[in-house]
Amino acid sequence: MSKHKYFKYRNKKLPLPIFFPDATRAVLRTVDSIDISNSKTPGVLVNTYHLHKELGKRVIKKFGGIRKFMNWDGAVISDSGGFQIMSLVKSKSGKGKITDEGVIFHSTRKRKSVFTPEKSIQFQMSLKTDMVVVLDDFTKPKSTHKEAKETVERTIIWAKRSKDEFVRICKKEKLDKNRRPYILGVVQGGDSLDLRRECARRLAEIGFDGFGYGGWPILETGEFNYEVAECIADETPRNYLLFGLGIGKPEEIVALNKMGYDIFDCVLPTRDARHGRLYVYNAGSIDKINVRKKHFYSFYVPGKQKYYSDTNPVSKACDCLLCKKYTRAYLAHLSRINEITALRLSTIHNLRFYSLLMEKLRMDN
């Protein structure tokens, strides 16, 4: 159960828990800001590394932050770029290297860029998001204890430098506690619970507004690593927010919220929508949704032939644009002819599924 009631942004408050879909490059594919708002999605998460690479500070400064650039009035979280360290550097030989100073990305043989903890914070502050995340050293899956220990040490070093830069910018821009964004530390350490505890305790000594579940949360068996999630929750100070970074399966969100996790983000609802996979509550109406049941939802694939003449909505336990205005037959038709409208309507539906999930969890809390 959440220890917090609200997530603050722009003199407003969002009740917790909350789910923010990933608008990696300041967009949720196939939908616009009005669609996002109409799905009752309260905020989005943007990717620091990609926006730094593709937009840069000049464009962001001209618009006064990412919110005005994408014409979005809700909350925004910026991640640090830490996951890209793993995906671009650790997983692909020759793409760069990591030192205590920062991350060196080799975009071409002749061109390289250095991404430091300070640069990550500077750019996130220029985005004017409501929560910034410190740069961390992602612990690779299957890391040895020694390798995991090295990532923890570097994560702590970077966290301290990130916090120092954050404080410097807040003082320069005269941002007091009520006007500044949240700053989140990320707990690394892989599957080693001792390293997770050490990382959390040392981050708490530096001082943050919350912790994030860092690293890869899936075991080799394909199951979610709830043991690590609970370990982090146990080591999180009572006054901290708790963020399930990149965690998005509905059943995982329900389980982690019970442990105390407040915030979630993931690509799943939007990516699955584009691949013809819609989330549907196993209930006859919104009032009858029970997210505590073992199998409280299922997947709906619109392109199946049996739906070609189905006059029912995709879900009777949903009030999104798709479910209120169109039939399964019409969505099946749009999917069959590869019409982009099918992707838009499916994305709106999946976003509403997740905002309904948060509403139900808040009622339980």
C-alpha positions in Angstrom: 0.0 0.0 0.0 1.3 3.4 -0.9 2.7 5.6 1.8 2.0 8.7 -0.2 -1.2 10.4 -1.4 0.0 12.7 -4.2 2.5 13.4 -6.9 2.9 17.2 -7.2 3.4 19.0 -10.5 2.9 22.6 -11.6 1.0 23.5 -8.3 -1.3 20.6 -8.9 -1.5 17.2 -7.2 -2.1 13.7 -8.7 -3.4 11.0 -6.5 -1.2 7.9 -6.3 -0.6 5.3 -7.7 0.0 6.6 -11.2 1.1 5.1 -14.5 2.9 7.1 -17.1 3.3 5.7 -20.6 6.6 6.1 -22.4 6.6 9.1 -24.7 10.3 8.3 -25.5 10.8 11.1 -28.1 8.1 13.4 -26.7 5.3 11.5 -28.5 3.1 8.4 -27.9 3.0 6.9 -31.4 -0.3 7.2 -33.3 -2.0 9.5 -30.7 -1.7 13.2 -29.8 -1.9 15.1 -26.5 -5.7 15.4 -26.7 -6.1 11.6 -27.2 -3.8 11.1 -24.2 -5.7 13.5 -22.0 -9.1 12.0 -23.1 -7.9 8.6 -22.0 -7.5 10.1 -18.5 -3.8 9.4 -18.6 -2.3 12.0 -16.1 1.3 12.1 -17.4 4.0 10.8 -19.6 7.7 9.8 -19.3 10.2 11.2 -21.8 13.7 9.8 -22.6 16.6 12.1 -21.7 19.2 10.4 -24.0 17.1 10.4 -27.1 15.8 14.0 -26.7 19.3 15.2 -25.9 20.5 13.5 -29.1 17.7 14.5 -31.4 16.5 17.9 -30.1 19.3 19.4 -28.0 19.1 22.3 -25.6 18.5 25.0 -28.1 15.1 23.8 -29.2 14.0 22.9 -25.7 15.1 26.3 -24.4 13.2 28.1 -27.2 10.0 26.4 -26.1 10.6 26.8 -22.4 10.6 23.1 -21.8 9.3 19.8 -23.2 5.7 20.4 -22.1 5.1 23.4 -24.4 7.0 21.7 -27.2 4.6 18.8 -27.2 1.5 20.8 -26.1 1.0 18.7 -23.1 -0.6 20.1 -20.0 -0.2 17.0 -17.7 2.7 15.8 -15.6 6.1 14.7 -17.1 8.9 12.6 -15.8 12.3 12.4 -17.5 14.4 9.4 -17.1 18.2 9.6 -17.0 19.4 7.7 -20.0 20.7 4.9 -17.8 18.8 2.2 -19.7 20.4 3.3 -23.0 23.8 2.7 -21.4 22.9 -0.9 -21.2 21.2 -1.2 -24.5 23.6 0.9 -26.6 26.9 0.3 -24.8 26.8 -2.8 -22.7 24.9 -4.9 -25.2 26.7 -3.8 -28.4 30.5 -4.1 -28.5 32.2 -1.1 -30.0 29.3 1.3 -29.4 31.0 3.0 -26.4 32.5 2.5 -23.0 31.7 3.4 -19.4 34.1 5.1 -17.0 33.7 6.8 -13.6 33.6 10.1 -15.5 30.6 9.1 -17.6 29.5 7.2 -20.7 31.3 7.6 -24.0 29.0 6.8 -26.9 30.5 6.1 -30.4 27.8 7.1 -32.8 30.2 6.6 -35.7 33.9 5.5 -36.0 35.0 9.2 -36.1 32.4 10.7 -33.8 31.9 10.2 -30.1 30.0 12.0 -27.3 30.4 12.0 -23.6 27.3 11.8 -21.4 28.0 12.6 -17.7 25.8 12.6 -14.6 26.0 16.4 -14.7 24.9 16.6 -18.4 22.0 14.3 -17.7 20.7 16.5 -14.9 21.4 19.7 -16.8 19.3 18.6 -19.7 16.5 17.2 -17.6 16.3 20.5 -15.8 16.1 22.3 -19.1 13.2 20.0 -20.0 11.4 21.4 -16.9 9.9 18.0 -16.0 8.3 17.2 -12.7 10.7 14.4 -11.7 14.3 14.0 -12.8 16.2 10.7 -12.5 19.9 10.5 -11.7 22.2 8.7 -14.1 22.9 5.2 -12.9 25.1 2.3 -14.1 22.7 -0.5 -15.2 23.6 -3.9 -13.7 23.5 -6.3 -16.6 21.5 -9.5 -16.3 23.7 -12.5 -15.3 26.3 -10.2 -13.8 28.7 -11.8 -11.2 28.7 -10.4 -7.7 31.9 -8.5 -8.5 30.5 -7.0 -11.6 27.3 -6.0 -9.8 29.3 -4.5 -7.0 31.2 -2.3 -9.6 27.9 -1.0 -11.0 26.7 -0.2 -7.5 29.9 1.8 -6.7 29.6 3.7 -9.9 25.9 4.3 -9.4 26.7 5.9 -6.0 29.4 8.1 -7.4 27.2 9.3 -10.2 24.2 9.8 -7.8 26.3 12.1 -5.6 27.5 14.1 -8.6 23.9 14.3 -9.9 22.5 15.5 -6.6 25.3 18.1 -6.4 24.4 19.4 -9.9 20.7 19.3 -9.1 21.2 21.4 -6.0 23.5 23.9 -7.9 20.8 24.4 -10.6 18.0 24.8 -8.0 20.0 27.5 -6.2 20.9 29.3 -9.5 17.2 29.2 -10.7 15.9 30.0 -7.1 13.8 26.8 -7.1 12.7 26.1 -3.5 11.3 22.7 -2.4 7.8 23.6 -3.5 8.9 24.7 -7.0 11.7 22.3 -7.8 11.1 18.8 -9.4 11.4 15.6 -7.5 14.8 13.9 -7.8 15.0 10.1 -7.9 17.9 7.8 -7.0 18.1 4.4 -8.7 18.8 1.2 -6.8 21.1 -1.2 -8.6 22.8 -4.4 -7.7 21.2 -7.1 -9.9 19.9 -10.2 -8.1 22.2 -9.7 -5.1 20.0 -8.6 -2.2 23.1 -7.5 -0.1 24.1 -5.1 -2.9 20.6 -3.9 -3.3 20.4 -3.1 0.4 23.9 -1.4 0.3 23.0 0.7 -2.7 19.7 1.8 -1.1 21.3 2.8 2.2 24.1 4.7 0.6 21.7 6.5 -1.7 19.5 7.4 1.3 22.6 9.0 2.9 22.9 11.3 -0.2 19.2 12.2 0.1 16.5 11.9 -2.6 12.8 12.2 -2.9 12.4 8.6 -4.0 14.0 5.4 -5.2 13.5 3.6 -8.5 13.8 -0.2 -9.1 16.9 -0.2 -11.3 18.2 -2.9 -13.6 16.5 -5.8 -15.2 13.5 -7.1 -13.2 13.0 -10.4 -15.0 14.5 -13.7 -13.8 16.1 -16.3 -16.2 12.9 -18.3 -15.8 10.9 -15.4 -17.3 9.2 -14.6 -14.0 9.3 -11.2 -12.4 11.8 -10.7 -9.6 9.5 -9.9 -6.7 12.2 -10.6 -4.1 14.3 -7.7 -5.3 11.3 -5.5 -5.5 10.4 -6.2 -1.9 14.0 -5.8 -0.8 14.1 -2.3 -2.3 10.7 -1.4 -0.8 12.0 -2.6 2.6 15.1 -0.3 2.4 13.2 2.7 1.1 12.8 5.5 3.7 9.2 6.1 4.7 9.0 9.6 3.2 10.2 8.5 -0.2 8.3 7.9 -3.4 8.9 4.4 -4.9 9.1 4.0 -8.7 8.8 0.8 -10.6 11.0 1.9 -13.5 9.9 0.3 -16.8 7.5 -2.1 -15.0 4.2 -2.4 -16.7 2.4 -5.8 -16.7 -0.9 -5.2 -14.9 -0.4 -8.1 -12.5 3.1 -6.8 -11.6 1.8 -3.3 -11.0 -0.9 -4.6 -8.7 1.7 -6.7 -6.7 4.2 -3.9 -6.5 1.6 -1.3 -5.4 0.8 -3.6 -2.5 4.5 -3.4 -1.5 4.4 0.4 -1.6 5.4 1.3 -5.1 3.7 4.6 -6.2 4.7 5.2 -9.8 5.0 3.1 -12.9 6.0 3.6 -16.6 6.3 1.2 -19.5 6.1 0.9 -23.3 3.7 -2.1 -23.1 0.3 -0.5 -23.5 1.3 1.5 -26.6 3.6 -1.0 -28.2 1.0 -3.8 -27.7 -1.7 -1.7 -29.2 0.4 -1.2 -32.4 0.8 -5.0 -32.6 -2.9 -5.7 -32.3 -2.9 -6.7 -28.7 -5.6 -5.0 -26.6 -6.0 -5.3 -22.8 -9.6 -6.1 -21.7 -11.0 -6.4 -18.2 -12.8 -9.7 -17.4 -15.8 -7.8 -16.2 -19.3 -6.8 -17.4 -18.9 -3.2 -16.5 -16.4 -0.7 -15.0 -18.0 -1.0 -11.6 -17.4 -4.8 -11.6 -13.7 -4.6 -12.3 -11.7 -6.4 -9.6 -8.0 -6.1 -10.0 -7.4 -8.3 -7.0 -8.7 -11.4 -8.8 -6.1 -13.7 -10.2 -7.1 -13.4 -13.8 -8.7 -10.0 -13.9 -7.9 -9.2 -17.6 -7.2 -10.9 -20.9 -6.0 -10.0 -24.3 -8.1 -9.2 -27.3 -6.7 -9.6 -30.8 -9.0 -7.6 -33.3 -7.8 -9.2 -36.5 -9.3 -12.7 -35.9 -11.9 -13.7 -38.4 -14.5 -14.5 -35.7 -14.8 -10.8 -35.0 -15.4 -9.6 -38.5 -19.2 -9.3 -37.9 -19.2 -8.9 -34.1 -21.5 -6.1 -33.1 -20.2 -5.8 -29.5 -17.7 -3.3 -28.3 -14.2 -4.4 -27.5 -15.0 -4.2 -23.8 -18.1 -3.4 -21.8 -15.8 -2.5 -18.9 -14.3 0.5 -20.7 -15.5 4.0 -21.6 -12.8 4.9 -24.1 -13.5 6.3 -27.6 -13.1 2.9 -29.2 -15.5 1.1 -26.8 -18.1 3.8 -26.7 -18.3 4.6 -30.5 -17.2 1.5 -32.4 -17.8 -2.2 -32.7 -15.4 -5.2 -32.8 -16.4 -5.7 -36.4 -15.3 -2.2 -37.4 -11.9 -2.5 -35.6 -11.4 -5.9 -37.2 -12.1 -4.2 -40.6 -9.6 -1.4 -39.9 -7.0 -3.9 -38.8 -7.5 -6.1 -41.9 -7.0 -3.2 -44.3 -3.9 -2.0 -42.3 -5.6 1.3 -41.6 -3.6 3.5 -39.1 -6.9 4.5 -37.4 -6.9 1.0 -35.9 -3.6 1.7 -34.2 -4.9 5.0 -32.8 -8.1 3.6 -31.4 -6.2 0.6 -30.0 -3.7 2.8 -28.3 -6.4 5.0 -26.8 -8.1 1.9 -25.5 -4.9 0.4 -23.8 -4.1 3.8 -22.3 -7.6 3.9 -20.7 -7.2 0.3 -19.5 -4.1 1.5 -17.5 -5.7 4.7 -16.2 -8.7 2.5 -15.0 -6.2 0.2 -13.3 -4.8 3.1 -11.4 -8.3 4.3 -10.4 -9.1 0.8 -9.0 -5.9 0.6 -7.1 -6.5 4.1 -5.6 -9.9 3.0 -4.5 -8.4 -0.1 -2.7 -5.8 2.0 -1.0 
